[in-house]
Amino acid sequence: MRPLVELNYDAASALSLGRRERQEDSVAADFPVGAGHGFAVLADGMGGHAAGDIASQIAVTEMFSELKMLISDPEQLEENFDADLRNALRGVNACINHYAKQEANDSVMGSTLVAPVLFGDRLYWISVGDSPLFLFRDGKLLRLNEDHSMAPEIDRMHSQGLIDGDDAENHPDRQCLTSVLIGKEIPKIDCTTEPVGLQQGDIVIAASDGIQFLTEAQIEEVLATRGERPSVEISAALLREIKALDDPDQDNVSLCVIKVTGPPDIAATDDRPTTEAAGTLSDDTQSGDAAETPPAVTVLARTGSAGTRVLCVSRKAQG
């Protein structure tokens, strides 16, 4: 294992319904105080009525469960990150396939997934789909993971002069996904074999594509203005900025903001729980401070019009 450079993480998750009737995003994070490592899992579901939300819950629940087990041996996980996370992703995909067959759902249900994993000053990730993973450093926002949609290809056509800027920006296929978890073969997987180095002051954001109703310049402005504040306030500020757009087509938004701070000072830590649960939060409310789930217990729940539903999916044998 690489030498461990101790850093502290301040993480908070948030969701917004946007202008959609259903919340099809899910997010969960686990950053135990003083552990020197942590992870988040975020998924953006697709598939129409009562399919996209289930797909994203399955994706987050299963990957969270796998990572929680794997990270109990952080040295082993970092050494085998690519193989272990690809195996875990295949398990997620199999669970989605199993559920779709059991329900005999005529809709194609699927989900994107992005999971950043941090060890000290090193950031790894695995992702499928178009949910972005950003790094904010020195006032600049950089997308780290691949965009598995038609947008990069359309932008390439624009750069080669094959289509003009307006046509590229408004292309009807721009949001079409080229890889997604739908229970079949996964066309593209972005999984790091070498980490991105982190430093004090960095902000990592995993998000669904709903955040991209904001321009990168707008996101940069929020982070530059609020970057010194706790992650829960940064999350709230981003959601307020999205709400202020008042876009009639605003998609669901989910995000996890991870601030990289100095070495952990256990004496100075607050009483916030270390595990965040996926749920539906209002535009001006974030998970974290209000949760009372003990760190040893992870509950993944969804609150909707039908009440609160707990989803539990596991494929691991006991022994």
KEVEXTI-473121 format. One record per residue (C-alpha): x negated, y, z; residue number from 1. Coordinates in nm, 3 decimals. Layout:
@x=X; y=Y; z=Z; num=NUM
...
END
This chain:
@x=0.000; y=0.000; z=0.000; num=1
@x=-0.118; y=0.354; z=-0.074; num=2
@x=-0.229; y=0.563; z=0.225; num=3
@x=0.080; y=0.704; z=0.394; num=4
@x=0.105; y=1.082; z=0.401; num=5
@x=0.367; y=1.162; z=0.661; num=6
@x=0.637; y=1.406; z=0.561; num=7
@x=0.980; y=1.474; z=0.699; num=8
@x=1.302; y=1.461; z=0.497; num=9
@x=1.618; y=1.666; z=0.544; num=10
@x=1.895; y=1.509; z=0.335; num=11
@x=2.264; y=1.588; z=0.287; num=12
@x=2.527; y=1.462; z=0.042; num=13
@x=2.839; y=1.630; z=-0.094; num=14
@x=3.122; y=1.565; z=-0.338; num=15
@x=3.378; y=1.778; z=-0.518; num=16
@x=3.685; y=1.668; z=-0.710; num=17
@x=3.646; y=1.949; z=-0.961; num=18
@x=3.951; y=1.973; z=-1.189; num=19
@x=3.999; y=1.598; z=-1.215; num=20
@x=4.287; y=1.402; z=-1.065; num=21
@x=4.064; y=1.127; z=-0.925; num=22
@x=3.725; y=1.117; z=-0.759; num=23
@x=3.512; y=0.871; z=-0.956; num=24
@x=3.176; y=0.959; z=-0.799; num=25
@x=3.023; y=0.787; z=-0.497; num=26
@x=2.709; y=0.868; z=-0.301; num=27
@x=2.529; y=0.736; z=0.007; num=28
@x=2.190; y=0.812; z=0.165; num=29
@x=1.972; y=0.670; z=0.440; num=30
@x=1.682; y=0.870; z=0.585; num=31
@x=1.606; y=0.740; z=0.938; num=32
@x=1.437; y=1.001; z=1.157; num=33
@x=1.065; y=0.935; z=1.185; num=34
@x=1.066; y=0.633; z=0.952; num=35
@x=0.855; y=0.799; z=0.681; num=36
@x=1.078; y=0.665; z=0.406; num=37
@x=1.436; y=0.682; z=0.283; num=38
@x=1.663; y=0.654; z=-0.019; num=39
@x=1.984; y=0.770; z=-0.179; num=40
@x=2.221; y=0.601; z=-0.422; num=41
@x=2.462; y=0.792; z=-0.645; num=42
@x=2.703; y=0.664; z=-0.909; num=43
@x=2.943; y=0.826; z=-1.156; num=44
@x=3.223; y=0.588; z=-1.254; num=45
@x=3.402; y=0.558; z=-1.584; num=46
@x=3.692; y=0.354; z=-1.713; num=47
@x=4.018; y=0.533; z=-1.663; num=48
@x=4.284; y=0.492; z=-1.396; num=49
@x=4.168; y=0.298; z=-1.087; num=50
@x=3.861; y=0.163; z=-1.266; num=51
@x=3.591; y=0.432; z=-1.256; num=52
@x=3.620; y=0.492; z=-0.884; num=53
@x=3.597; y=0.119; z=-0.808; num=54
@x=3.296; y=0.079; z=-1.040; num=55
@x=3.107; y=0.361; z=-0.868; num=56
@x=3.191; y=0.222; z=-0.523; num=57
@x=3.066; y=-0.121; z=-0.622; num=58
@x=2.747; y=0.031; z=-0.765; num=59
@x=2.671; y=0.237; z=-0.454; num=60
@x=2.773; y=-0.029; z=-0.202; num=61
@x=2.573; y=-0.307; z=-0.360; num=62
@x=2.260; y=-0.104; z=-0.436; num=63
@x=2.270; y=0.055; z=-0.091; num=64
@x=2.292; y=-0.290; z=0.067; num=65
@x=2.000; y=-0.419; z=-0.140; num=66
@x=1.780; y=-0.118; z=-0.068; num=67
@x=1.860; y=-0.126; z=0.303; num=68
@x=1.734; y=-0.482; z=0.315; num=69
@x=1.431; y=-0.427; z=0.090; num=70
@x=1.308; y=-0.113; z=0.263; num=71
@x=1.287; y=-0.297; z=0.593; num=72
@x=0.946; y=-0.401; z=0.452; num=73
@x=0.840; y=-0.072; z=0.288; num=74
@x=0.492; y=-0.194; z=0.194; num=75
@x=0.631; y=-0.494; z=0.010; num=76
@x=0.898; y=-0.285; z=-0.162; num=77
@x=0.652; y=-0.025; z=-0.286; num=78
@x=0.421; y=-0.295; z=-0.422; num=79
@x=0.708; y=-0.466; z=-0.608; num=80
@x=0.934; y=-0.169; z=-0.673; num=81
@x=0.994; y=-0.224; z=-1.044; num=82
@x=1.075; y=-0.595; z=-1.019; num=83
@x=1.279; y=-0.567; z=-0.698; num=84
@x=1.489; y=-0.271; z=-0.814; num=85
@x=1.556; y=-0.422; z=-1.155; num=86
@x=1.673; y=-0.742; z=-0.985; num=87
@x=1.896; y=-0.537; z=-0.755; num=88
@x=2.038; y=-0.349; z=-1.054; num=89
@x=2.122; y=-0.673; z=-1.228; num=90
@x=2.308; y=-0.777; z=-0.914; num=91
@x=2.507; y=-0.452; z=-0.923; num=92
@x=2.591; y=-0.513; z=-1.286; num=93
@x=2.702; y=-0.869; z=-1.210; num=94
@x=2.932; y=-0.745; z=-0.932; num=95
@x=3.099; y=-0.501; z=-1.170; num=96
@x=3.143; y=-0.780; z=-1.424; num=97
@x=3.288; y=-1.012; z=-1.158; num=98
@x=3.538; y=-0.752; z=-1.038; num=99
@x=3.649; y=-0.669; z=-1.393; num=100
@x=3.712; y=-1.039; z=-1.466; num=101
@x=3.898; y=-1.092; z=-1.139; num=102
@x=4.124; y=-0.796; z=-1.204; num=103
@x=4.168; y=-0.877; z=-1.574; num=104
@x=4.133; y=-0.504; z=-1.631; num=105
@x=4.191; y=-0.405; z=-1.992; num=106
@x=3.989; y=-0.086; z=-1.944; num=107
@x=3.613; y=-0.091; z=-1.984; num=108
@x=3.499; y=-0.007; z=-1.633; num=109
@x=3.145; y=0.102; z=-1.568; num=110
@x=2.919; y=0.336; z=-1.382; num=111
@x=2.598; y=0.530; z=-1.402; num=112
@x=2.351; y=0.492; z=-1.117; num=113
@x=2.055; y=0.688; z=-0.988; num=114
@x=1.860; y=0.586; z=-0.678; num=115
@x=1.558; y=0.788; z=-0.560; num=116
@x=1.338; y=0.611; z=-0.304; num=117
@x=1.081; y=0.804; z=-0.102; num=118
@x=0.774; y=0.671; z=0.078; num=119
@x=0.581; y=0.949; z=0.254; num=120
@x=0.468; y=1.182; z=-0.025; num=121
@x=0.571; y=0.949; z=-0.309; num=122
@x=0.897; y=0.943; z=-0.504; num=123
@x=1.017; y=0.645; z=-0.706; num=124
@x=1.353; y=0.593; z=-0.873; num=125
@x=1.570; y=0.368; z=-1.083; num=126
@x=1.851; y=0.502; z=-1.301; num=127
@x=2.095; y=0.408; z=-1.573; num=128
@x=2.315; y=0.660; z=-1.753; num=129
@x=2.314; y=1.038; z=-1.754; num=130
@x=2.320; y=1.122; z=-1.381; num=131
@x=2.019; y=1.354; z=-1.336; num=132
@x=1.738; y=1.343; z=-1.083; num=133
@x=1.576; y=1.684; z=-1.036; num=134
@x=1.262; y=1.810; z=-0.865; num=135
@x=1.253; y=2.177; z=-0.765; num=136
@x=0.903; y=2.313; z=-0.702; num=137
@x=0.756; y=2.663; z=-0.720; num=138
@x=1.082; y=2.809; z=-0.850; num=139
@x=1.114; y=2.563; z=-1.140; num=140
@x=1.363; y=2.282; z=-1.189; num=141
@x=1.237; y=1.968; z=-1.362; num=142
@x=1.445; y=1.668; z=-1.461; num=143
@x=1.254; y=1.352; z=-1.372; num=144
@x=1.463; y=1.064; z=-1.503; num=145
@x=1.572; y=0.974; z=-1.853; num=146
@x=1.904; y=1.097; z=-1.993; num=147
@x=2.081; y=0.792; z=-2.135; num=148
@x=2.328; y=0.988; z=-2.344; num=149
@x=2.331; y=1.117; z=-2.701; num=150
@x=2.225; y=1.463; z=-2.583; num=151
@x=1.846; y=1.406; z=-2.621; num=152
@x=1.892; y=1.270; z=-2.975; num=153
@x=2.116; y=1.561; z=-3.071; num=154
@x=1.863; y=1.807; z=-2.927; num=155
@x=1.590; y=1.634; z=-3.127; num=156
@x=1.796; y=1.681; z=-3.443; num=157
@x=1.827; y=2.050; z=-3.358; num=158
@x=1.453; y=2.085; z=-3.300; num=159
@x=1.392; y=1.932; z=-3.645; num=160
@x=1.632; y=2.178; z=-3.806; num=161
@x=1.884; y=1.912; z=-3.900; num=162
@x=2.169; y=2.089; z=-3.714; num=163
@x=2.203; y=2.440; z=-3.577; num=164
@x=2.218; y=2.537; z=-3.211; num=165
@x=2.596; y=2.575; z=-3.186; num=166
@x=2.655; y=2.238; z=-3.350; num=167
@x=2.407; y=2.074; z=-3.113; num=168
@x=2.560; y=2.235; z=-2.804; num=169
@x=2.917; y=2.145; z=-2.902; num=170
@x=2.854; y=1.811; z=-3.070; num=171
@x=3.148; y=1.575; z=-2.997; num=172
@x=2.911; y=1.285; z=-2.923; num=173
@x=2.686; y=1.480; z=-2.687; num=174
@x=2.825; y=1.315; z=-2.372; num=175
@x=2.839; y=0.963; z=-2.516; num=176
@x=2.636; y=0.726; z=-2.301; num=177
@x=2.370; y=0.501; z=-2.453; num=178
@x=2.330; y=0.292; z=-2.137; num=179
@x=2.566; y=0.224; z=-1.848; num=180
@x=2.651; y=-0.052; z=-1.601; num=181
@x=2.955; y=-0.231; z=-1.747; num=182
@x=2.879; y=-0.592; z=-1.657; num=183
@x=2.705; y=-0.670; z=-1.985; num=184
@x=2.342; y=-0.639; z=-2.092; num=185
@x=2.197; y=-0.305; z=-1.980; num=186
@x=2.047; y=-0.137; z=-2.289; num=187
@x=1.816; y=0.106; z=-2.106; num=188
@x=1.679; y=0.120; z=-1.752; num=189
@x=1.456; y=0.398; z=-1.624; num=190
@x=1.246; y=0.257; z=-1.340; num=191
@x=0.919; y=0.414; z=-1.226; num=192
@x=0.605; y=0.210; z=-1.187; num=193
@x=0.399; y=0.511; z=-1.077; num=194
@x=0.541; y=0.757; z=-0.825; num=195
@x=0.576; y=1.131; z=-0.852; num=196
@x=0.372; y=1.299; z=-0.580; num=197
@x=0.569; y=1.513; z=-0.336; num=198
@x=0.455; y=1.807; z=-0.127; num=199
@x=0.597; y=2.016; z=0.150; num=200
@x=0.861; y=2.255; z=0.015; num=201
@x=0.981; y=2.029; z=-0.267; num=202
@x=1.355; y=1.976; z=-0.312; num=203
@x=1.479; y=1.657; z=-0.478; num=204
@x=1.837; y=1.645; z=-0.607; num=205
@x=2.022; y=1.337; z=-0.730; num=206
@x=2.352; y=1.433; z=-0.890; num=207
@x=2.629; y=1.331; z=-1.123; num=208
@x=2.647; y=1.511; z=-1.457; num=209
@x=2.920; y=1.738; z=-1.314; num=210
@x=2.642; y=1.954; z=-1.171; num=211
@x=2.537; y=2.038; z=-1.527; num=212
@x=2.833; y=2.269; z=-1.572; num=213
@x=2.576; y=2.499; z=-1.410; num=214
@x=2.277; y=2.592; z=-1.623; num=215
@x=1.933; y=2.500; z=-1.498; num=216
@x=1.871; y=2.871; z=-1.442; num=217
@x=2.177; y=2.891; z=-1.217; num=218
@x=2.065; y=2.587; z=-1.018; num=219
@x=1.716; y=2.736; z=-0.985; num=220
@x=1.862; y=3.061; z=-0.854; num=221
@x=2.062; y=2.882; z=-0.585; num=222
@x=1.759; y=2.678; z=-0.478; num=223
@x=1.527; y=2.979; z=-0.482; num=224
@x=1.772; y=3.177; z=-0.270; num=225
@x=1.871; y=2.899; z=-0.031; num=226
@x=1.562; y=2.679; z=-0.040; num=227
@x=1.455; y=2.767; z=0.314; num=228
@x=1.796; y=2.671; z=0.455; num=229
@x=1.893; y=2.317; z=0.568; num=230
@x=1.993; y=2.073; z=0.296; num=231
@x=2.357; y=2.079; z=0.406; num=232
@x=2.370; y=2.454; z=0.334; num=233
@x=2.199; y=2.409; z=-0.002; num=234
@x=2.460; y=2.145; z=-0.095; num=235
@x=2.741; y=2.380; z=0.006; num=236
@x=2.590; y=2.666; z=-0.195; num=237
@x=2.569; y=2.452; z=-0.510; num=238
@x=2.933; y=2.347; z=-0.477; num=239
@x=3.041; y=2.708; z=-0.423; num=240
@x=2.853; y=2.811; z=-0.737; num=241
@x=3.030; y=2.538; z=-0.935; num=242
@x=3.368; y=2.635; z=-0.792; num=243
@x=3.304; y=2.998; z=-0.886; num=244
@x=3.277; y=2.895; z=-1.253; num=245
@x=3.649; y=2.810; z=-1.242; num=246
@x=3.598; y=2.586; z=-1.545; num=247
@x=3.927; y=2.411; z=-1.639; num=248
@x=3.728; y=2.107; z=-1.756; num=249
@x=3.510; y=2.079; z=-1.445; num=250
@x=3.416; y=1.716; z=-1.384; num=251
@x=3.373; y=1.548; z=-1.046; num=252
@x=3.050; y=1.655; z=-0.879; num=253
@x=2.842; y=1.449; z=-0.639; num=254
@x=2.494; y=1.528; z=-0.518; num=255
@x=2.233; y=1.445; z=-0.260; num=256
@x=1.986; y=1.719; z=-0.167; num=257
@x=1.658; y=1.599; z=-0.014; num=258
@x=1.425; y=1.863; z=0.127; num=259
@x=1.062; y=1.764; z=0.183; num=260
@x=0.938; y=1.930; z=0.499; num=261
@x=0.631; y=1.899; z=0.718; num=262
@x=0.519; y=1.598; z=0.924; num=263
@x=0.797; y=1.470; z=1.152; num=264
@x=0.827; y=1.631; z=1.492; num=265
@x=1.039; y=1.386; z=1.686; num=266
@x=1.079; y=1.625; z=1.976; num=267
@x=1.231; y=1.884; z=1.746; num=268
@x=1.474; y=1.660; z=1.559; num=269
@x=1.847; y=1.724; z=1.589; num=270
@x=2.124; y=1.481; z=1.664; num=271
@x=2.251; y=1.432; z=1.311; num=272
@x=2.312; y=1.069; z=1.212; num=273
@x=2.060; y=0.912; z=0.976; num=274
@x=2.307; y=0.730; z=0.754; num=275
@x=2.553; y=0.912; z=0.530; num=276
@x=2.866; y=0.742; z=0.401; num=277
@x=3.018; y=0.780; z=0.058; num=278
@x=3.350; y=0.961; z=0.075; num=279
@x=3.559; y=1.235; z=-0.078; num=280
@x=3.472; y=1.573; z=0.070; num=281
@x=3.624; y=1.912; z=0.000; num=282
@x=3.429; y=2.172; z=-0.197; num=283
@x=3.319; y=2.346; z=0.121; num=284
@x=3.251; y=2.041; z=0.339; num=285
@x=2.949; y=1.812; z=0.340; num=286
@x=2.876; y=1.479; z=0.501; num=287
@x=2.619; y=1.477; z=0.778; num=288
@x=2.699; y=1.694; z=1.079; num=289
@x=3.054; y=1.568; z=1.131; num=290
@x=2.984; y=1.198; z=1.088; num=291
@x=2.966; y=0.986; z=1.400; num=292
@x=2.863; y=0.651; z=1.252; num=293
@x=2.578; y=0.496; z=1.454; num=294
@x=2.257; y=0.456; z=1.251; num=295
@x=2.273; y=0.076; z=1.279; num=296
@x=2.610; y=0.059; z=1.105; num=297
@x=2.678; y=0.161; z=0.745; num=298
@x=3.038; y=0.224; z=0.645; num=299
@x=3.121; y=0.304; z=0.284; num=300
@x=3.473; y=0.442; z=0.252; num=301
@x=3.686; y=0.634; z=0.008; num=302
@x=3.963; y=0.872; z=0.117; num=303
@x=4.234; y=0.938; z=-0.138; num=304
@x=4.606; y=0.982; z=-0.181; num=305
@x=4.666; y=0.626; z=-0.064; num=306
@x=4.466; y=0.675; z=0.254; num=307
@x=4.119; y=0.556; z=0.349; num=308
@x=3.994; y=0.240; z=0.185; num=309
@x=3.679; y=0.056; z=0.288; num=310
@x=3.506; y=-0.140; z=0.015; num=311
@x=3.261; y=-0.414; z=0.106; num=312
@x=3.075; y=-0.606; z=-0.168; num=313
@x=2.793; y=-0.846; z=-0.088; num=314
@x=2.620; y=-1.120; z=-0.281; num=315
@x=2.349; y=-1.208; z=-0.027; num=316
@x=2.358; y=-1.542; z=0.152; num=317
@x=2.322; y=-1.543; z=0.526; num=318
@x=2.035; y=-1.735; z=0.673; num=319
END
